[in-house]
Amino acid sequence: MILFIDCGDTLCDESTEVRLVPGGVVQKASLFPGAAETIEQIHALGIPICLVADGLDASFQVILRNVIGCFDGWVTSEAVGAEKPSPLMFEAAMKAMELSDSDKPQILMVGNNVRKDIAGANRFGILSVLADYSPRYDMTPHAPDEVPRFILHDICDLPALIRHLETQKN
C-alpha cells in the first residue's frame, strides 16, 4: 500500500491553527489526538507516505514538524499551482513518489473533503478514504464521484484499514 494524505482536518485540527494574517503561514497548530503516532506507525511499517495538501508549504513545515521525517513525498498546492481535485495534484504526488499507473490500485488518498480529496482521488483512479471526524465540512456526497470507498471515524484506525487492504490483495 501507498498512502497519500491531506493535512488540514485530516491530521491537523484546523480550528487550532494560528496565523499572523488571514491566509498567511500557520505559526502554530495541533494535530488530532493520535495523528503523530499513527503516521509514525505507518512509516515504521515501511508504507510510503506522501503529503497531498492544499495550502502553503511553510504552513505544513510548521504543522508537521514532529513527523516530517515520516513523509517520503511532499506535494502542496502552492508548489503545484493547482488545488485538489485537480489531477495535477495527484500527478505531482505520483511523480514525487516515482510511481506509475500500475501502482494506482495500491494508493489510498485520505482526506476530509468529499469535493476535493474524495472526488479527486476517485476521478484519478486511486482508493478514496474519507476522514469524517472533523465537523468543518459537509461530508454528504452530492455526486457519484464524491462517494468515498472507505470511511475513517478516527485517524488511529488508519493502520488497521491498511492492514485489512493488504490482506485483501494477497
Secondary structure, 3 states (H helix, E strand, C coil): CEEEECCECCCEEEEEEEECCCCCCEEEEEECCCHHHHHHHHHHCCCCEEEEECCCHHHHHHHCCCCHHHCCEEEEHHHHCCCCCCHHHHHHHHHHCCCCHHHHHHEEEEECCHHHHHHHHHHHCCEEEEECCCCCCCCCCCCHHHCCCEEECCHHHHHHHHHHHHHHHC
